[in-house]
Amino acid sequence: MVKKSFEHCPADRYKYDWGTCSSSNGFAQVDTRQDASFYGTWANPEKRTIFNYCEGDCTTTTCDTDEEFIAEMRELEEWNIKMGGFCKVDAGLREGAQEPWKRLGLGDMLH
């Protein structure tokens, strides 16, 4: 089952870049045309979690299965492309960071 939780967290996206959603916690930044100090999205394929920060509003999506996580990532990609943007995953440079994405069949989203 896909679970979404919402919370108001006044800050800016950099709190999450270097904290909860850092690469050391297994997260990768999901790069989109909308990225700014007030907007960001991160995903963790091993925890099957997607986190979005938008102007102080935080949405956490947690998936029970790999299939649900894949579907959520593809929906995110599709929406961004439909809106004239892009959606790519920056898994970072740490060793093995790209492997979970490739294992799930999401390697084409890496850049």
Phi, psi and omega in degrees: 000141176270127180243134177240134175234148184235144182206148174263123184227084181298122180181209167225171187299336185292337173302323183274324177307317186256005182236245184311319187258023181287161179295333178293343175262011177087006181269153173236145177284135175261105184279131177222170178295338185277350186306133180196179180297339182256007183209136174192155179225139179225155179217148178234106183292334181282326176268355181054048184233138174237130181238132179234133175245125179219106176051043178091351177261130181246133176237126176247124177249123180241130183249142179281332185233160175300320181299319178295318179297315178301314180298319179295319179294319179293323177295318177299316178297312182300316181297315181296320178293318179301327181274009176087016181246212180214170180208105182230152182256127175257093184285350179087185187256357182294144184303130178083359185296330182276340186301315180299325179292317179293319180301325180277358182081019180252017180301331180291346178273348181286148171218000000 
